[in-house]
């Protein structure tokens, strides 16, 4: 909740993996190419960036995860 589209998160490098099932991708990043930056399946969430190093918006993301129902 309350994380606006276009928010910036800290990426350390340009490496990424892409899931075989593109339906799992819930957010993408544009950096020369478009690649998945967030995926989710059921109660599993994964990101390819560092929310803990992404300032207030990263803390908001972590807080959202902690408070999932």
Secondary structure as GFF3:
##gff-version 3
##sequence-region A 1 69
A	DSSP	three_ten_helix	22	24	.	.	.	ID=ss1
A	DSSP	beta_strand	25	30	.	.	.	ID=ss2
A	DSSP	beta_strand	34	41	.	.	.	ID=ss3
A	DSSP	beta_strand	44	47	.	.	.	ID=ss4
A	DSSP	three_ten_helix	51	53	.	.	.	ID=ss5
A	DSSP	alpha_helix	55	66	.	.	.	ID=ss6
###
